[in-house]
Amino acid sequence: MSEASFSTFRYKPFDFSKKNAALIFCFFCIKAKEKELTNLPSSIGRLCPIIMGDFICYYWEIVYLCDYINDNEMITQEQIAGVIDSQGYVFLRKDTGLRRDALNRLPVIETYATIVTGIRRCGKSTLLLQLLKERFSNAIYLNFEDTRLAGFEISDFARLGNEISKRKINVLFFDEIQIVSGWEMFIHQKLNEGYQIFITGSNASLLSKELGTHLTGRHISCELFPFSYNEFISFKKIENNSDSLNDYLAHGGIPEYVKSGMGVILNNLMDDILIRDIAIRHSIRDVNSLRQLAVYLISNIGNLVSANKLEGMYGIKSSSTILEYFSYLKDSYLLEFIPQFNYSLKAQARNPKKIYAMDLGLFNENSTAFTDNSGHKLENAVFLYLRSKYPDIYYFKDKGECDFIAMNKGKVQDVIQVCYKIEDTNFEREYNGLVEAMKYFNINEGTIVTFNQKDIFEESGLKIKMIPATEFLQ
């Protein structure tokens, strides 16, 4: 088996037999000896038992070792040039698709790097293409998650810099550059040289942790989400009505899935997030437990969750490990955990969180819930709308409960209750929970979002609007 063919295993896991597993183990030992590598990672000694026990864990080990061996291969400037040319050819011929609303909010400031983060496949590269078509005459595009760049390391940035200088193009688009250690120093250098730089990535924390060292005061960040409801109906060219809302609640906003309706797209997307964005990057060996936890959480959107109560489930024995997994799932834009409002940060951390999926299609295709969940899906849709508008969202709970408290710079902007259908049996609960929150925050207007009901209630100087989601999400 040649080294070139083996490198393709990076993104193509296979369920090998025990015999083949042993051959792979020997292969790595041989290749390491041929290259006279020293200080091989200890994981090579764990390779065989991990393969035999759980092929998902084996896949992680293979990627780790394959990266290690490739790291010792120098990538030439000619190879980099070839990748830029081929990626650029494909990039410039992509369909620009629906003009995204985020394009109007995308910060473009000279001498600043613009960082765009969001869940995989939400359209970040398409957003850059739309930006290129509207604002610039040309740009260099480079996606670092290209197998031809496997093993790219900080020393290779010098050759990339030479290739960029050679092309005399001043606008740079980099996708997933954060997978290369030391990337922020290269960006800082290019900013000093006068380049206009745009970076996209699918993990919020990995970008932010490194931005604070070399790019303090030199970057502006923004987020891109899957299609909003408004973008969804524009993309599908359908009317804003109850049928369209049901369609959105069923399919979500991942562009490829909205276009094709093929569930395997979202199944693979969830696998990519769990393995590439979380397991590999955070060295998680028990991927099966991570997957089970993720499926459980995504099946419980709109419900409260506590790490302490999940302790022991799926073989995860520590609540601190579960909290780490929560953080990874949030940073990868798969799930969001909103806290209960409290002026005490300790109380916020201690109280249960409410779970929401960052795309409703991912919920529908990966959830194990057997009930209809129409109410929770509508609540999730309202959350996604608020998440795109406000930086801080909480739920309120005292005697009653209110679904959303949306805040900006410490000030309450919206107090919102969500109920799929208001009836005699639930009106008092939903109404009183909202009124209690309004009085607590001294807010005179509140909103109850329903599927298709509309009304107005006024009481003691308080005004409550009941509006259908088709109106609210617009």
N, C-alpha and C positions, 0 to 999 in steps of 0.2 A: 504494500500500500504506500503510495507516494505521499510526501508531506503536503503537497499542494491539494491533493484530493481530500486529505484528512482535515484540512482547515475548514472545509465546508460544513463540518459537524458543528461549528459554532452556533448555527441557528436551526439545525435540523436534528432533533433528538430522535434516536431509534432505540427500540427495545431489543438489545442484543442478548444472545444466550450467554450462559456462564462461560462457555468455551471462548467465545469471541471477546468477552470481557477480559479474560486472562490475556488474550492476544493483544488487546489494546493496552493493557498494563505493561506488557513486555515492550510493546512498540515505543511507549514513552521512555522507558528505561534506555532502550537502544538509542533513540534519537537524542536523549540527553547526553549519552556517552559520546556519540558522534560529534556533538557540538561542544563537548568538554564544558558543560554547564556545571556550575557549583551552587551550593546552597539551594537545591531544589525545594520547593514548598513541601511541608510535611504531609499535605493532603495526598501526595502520590502514594503514601503508605496506606491510606484509607480508601483507595480507589476501588479495589475489588469487592470488599464487603459492602460498600455503598451501592455498587452496581447490582449486586445480587439481592440486596434488600429493597431498593427503591430506585427505579431507573431514572426518576426525575432528579433525585439527588446525584446520581451518576452524571447526568447531563451537566449539572452545575460544575462538578469536578473537572469534566472534560474541557469545558470552556475556560476554566481557570488555568489549567495546564497548557491548553493550546495557546492561550494568550501569553503565557510565560515563555513558551518556546518561540512564538512569533516576535516577542519583544526583542529577541536577540538577532532578528533579521533587520537590516537597515533598509528603509524605504527610500528609493532614489527619487530625485526631483523629476525624472522622466516618468516614473510611476505615478507620482502625485499629479503631474500634468495630464496624464491619460485619464485619471479618475475625474479630475475637474472637467475635462472636455466631455467625457461620456455622461457624467451627471448633468452638466449644463445643457447638453443636447436634449436629454429627457425633460429636464426642469422647464426649459423655455417652450417646450411643445405640449406641456400640460394644459388641460382645459382650465381656464381661470374660474369657471363655475360662477356660482352666485356671489355677488359682491358682499363681503361680510360687513356687518354693522361695526365690528371692531376696527375696521380700517379707518373710520372717522376719528377714533380715539387713540390710534397708534401714535405714540410720541416719536417724532423725528427731529432730533436736535444735533447739530454738528458738534463734534468732539465728545459726544456721548454715545455709549453703546446702548442699543435698544434690545431688551431681553423679553422674549415672548415665551411664556410657559403655558402648558395645558396638557390634557390627557392625550395619549397617542391617538392618531388618526382623526383628530378633531379639525384638521385643516390648516395647521400652522405654516407648512411650506406653501400651500396655495395662497395664504394671506400674504406671504412674502412676494409671491409671483404677482399678485394684484398690486402690491406696493411698487414693485419694479415697473410694471406697465404704466402706472399713473405718475410716478415721481422721478424715475431714473431712466437713462438711456441704455445702461448696461450694468451688469454686476457679476461677480464671481460667486458661484454657489458650491458649497461643499458639505456633504452629509458624512459625518465621521462614523456612522454605523454602516459602513460599507466594508464587506469582507476583504476587499483589496487593500483596505487601510488597517487590517488587523495587526496589532502590535505597534501602531503609531504612538510615539512617545515624545516627550518634550524636546529632545534633540532634533526631531524631524520638523519641528516648527521653523527651524532655520531654512530648510529646503523649501518648505511651503512659502515662507516669506520671500525667498528669492523668486519663486514662480509667480507670486502675486506682483512683485515689482516689475518683472519681465512683461507682464500683460498690460500694465499701465491702466488698470481699472480701479477706480477709487471707492467702489461700493462692494462690501463683503457680506455675504449671507452664509452663516454657519449653523448647521443643524446638529444637535446633540454633541457639541464640542466638549461638554463637561465630562465626557467619558475619558478624556485624555488628561492625565495629571499635569498640572502646571499651565493649563490653557489660559488662565486669567492674566498671566504675565505676558503672553503673546498678544492678547487683546489690548492690554495696556500699552504695549509697544506700538501697535498699529494705530491706536488712537492718537498717540503722540506724533505719529508720522502723518496724521491728517486724514486717515481713512474713515469712511462712514460705515459703521458695523451694526449688523442685526443678527441676533442669536436666538435660536429656538431650542427648547428643551422640554422633555416630558416629566421632569422631576423638579419640584420647586426647591426643596432643601439643598440638593447637591449644587444647584446654581447659587443660591443665596449664601451658603457657607463660605464659598470661595470668593464671592464678590466683595466680601468685607475686607479682604486683605489688600489686593492690588487695584481694585476698581472702586474704592470708596469715593463717592461724589462724581463718578465718571459713567454711571449707568442709570437708565430709567427702565423700570419693569412694568409689564402689563400681562394680563392673562387672556387666553382665548378659550372659549368653551365650545362644546358642540352646538349645532344649530339651536337657536332660541325658537319658541313657538312661531314668532313672526317670520323668522328666516325659513322655518320648516314649510309654512304654507306658501311662502314666496318661491322656494325651491321647487315645490311640487305643483305650483300654479293652481292652487285650490282656494276656495272661498273660506272665509273665517266663520265657521259654524260648528255645531256640536259634533258632527261627523269628523271634521278636521281635527278637533281637539282629541277625540277618541283615537284617531290615527296617530297623533303625536304622542299620546300617552302609551301607545303600543310600540312605537318604533323609536322614539327618542330622536337624537340629532346628530349621530355620527354620519357624516356625509355619504360614505361608501355604502353603509347599510340602508340609509334612507333611499338611496338610488336603486339598490339591487334587491333588498329584502332578504338576503341570504344570511341566515342565522349563524353560519360558520364563521362569518367575518367577526362577529362579536364574541364568539367562543374563543377564536384565536387571539383576539385583542386582549381578552382577560388573561389568557395564558401568557401573552407577551408582557403584560404589566407585572404579573406575579413573578415570572421567572427573570425577565431581563431588567425590569426597573426595581425589583425588590430583592429577590433571592440572590441574584448574582452580585448586585451592588452592595448588599448588606451581609454577604457571606452567610446566608441562611441555608443550613443543610437539610432541615426537615421541611421540605417544600410541601409535602402532603398535608401537614398540619396547617401550614399557612393557607393552602388552597381551601381546606375545609372551613377554616375560620372566615375567609373572605366570602365563601358561598353562604355561610350562615348569616353574616352581616348584611350582605346585599339582599337576602331574602326577607330581611326585617326592617325595610325602610319605614321611616316614620315612627319607629319604636325606640324605647329607651334601652341603653346598653351600659353595663358596668363591667370593667375589667375584673373586678373582684368576683363577680358572679360567674364569669366565664372561666375562672381559674380551674384548671384540671380538665377542661374540655379539649378534645382532639389531641390529647397528650401534651398540652402546653401547661406546665405545672406552676409557672410563676405569673402573677398578675403584672409584674413589671415587664415581662416579655410580651404579654398581650398588649400593654400600652405602647411598647415599641412598634408592634405590628400595626396598631391603630395609626401611629405616626407615619409609618411607611405607606400605608394604604391612602392616607390623606395626601401626602406629598406627591404620590404618583397620580393624583386626581381620579382615583377610582371611587373613593367614598369620602364623605364629609361627616364630621362629628361636631354637632353644635352644642354648646354648653347651656346649662340653666343660668339665667341672669342672676348675678349676685355681685354686690360691690366688693366682696371679698374674693380675691383670686384663689385663695386656698379652698374656699367653698365651691367655686367653679370647678376646680380640678377634682374635688372629691365627689361631687354629685354626678349622677348618670348623664350620659350624652345621648342626643338624638341622632340616629343614623339616616343619611340620605345618599343615594347614588348620584354620581355626577353625570349619568346618562340613563334615561329610562329604558332605552333599548337593551343596555347591559343588564338591567334588572330583569326584563322580560325573558331574555335568552339564557340567563345563568341562574335565575332564582329557582329554589326548590319549593317555594310557597305554592300551596294547592288552592288557596282561596282567590277570589277575584281581585281583592286589594285595590279596587277603584279609588276608594277614599285616600289611601296612602299614596297612590300614584299621583293623584291630583295634588296632594300636599307636597310631594316631591317636585312636581312641576312648578309650583309656586315658589318653593325654596330655590330652585335653579334660576328663576327670574330674579329673585331678590339677591342671590349670590353674585349675579353679574352686575348689580347696581351698588350694593353696599358692602363695605369691608368687614363689618362686624354684625353677626346675626346670632340671636339667642332665642331660647324658649323661656316662657315665664310660668312659674308654678308657685302658687301659695294655697289658698283654699280651692281655687279653681286653676285652670291652665289655659294659657294662650300660646298658639303655635309659634308665632314669630314676632320678635322685637328686632327691627332693623335699625342699626345705628351707624352714624358717621361722625368721627371726631368726638366721640363721647356724648353725642346728642341723638335722641330718639327721632327717627324719621318716619317710621311706619309701625303700626301695631295691627297685626293681621291674624285672623282666625280662618282656618280652612275647614269646610265641611262639605262633603260631596252633595248631600241633600238635607236641607233643613226640614225637620218634621216636628210634630208635637213632642215626641219622645226625647229629642235631643236639643230642642231650641233653647231651653233654659240653661243647660250646661254650656253650650257654645256662647250664648249671649252673655251670661254672667262672667264667664272666664275672660272674655274680651273687655267687658266693662271694668273688671277688677284690675286688669293690666293698665287700662287707660287712666284710671284714677291713681294708680301707683306712680305712673310716670307723668301725671298731670297733662295728659294729651286729650284734646277735645274731640278728635275725629279718629274713628277706627273702621276697619273693613272686615267683612266676612266674605270670603271667596267661596262660591259654590260652583257646581257644574253648569247649571243653567237658570238659577233663580235670581230674582232681582227685587230689592225693596229698600226702604229707608226707615230707620228708627231714630227718634229723638227723645231724649230723657234727661232732665236736670242739666241742661246745657251741653250734653254729650250727643254727638251725631254719629250714627253707625250706618254705613252703606253696605248693603248686601248686593254683590255684583257677580255675574257669571265669569268664569275663568277666561272665556273667549274675549271678554272686555278687559279684564285685569291684565292678562298677559300681553296685550297689545301695547 
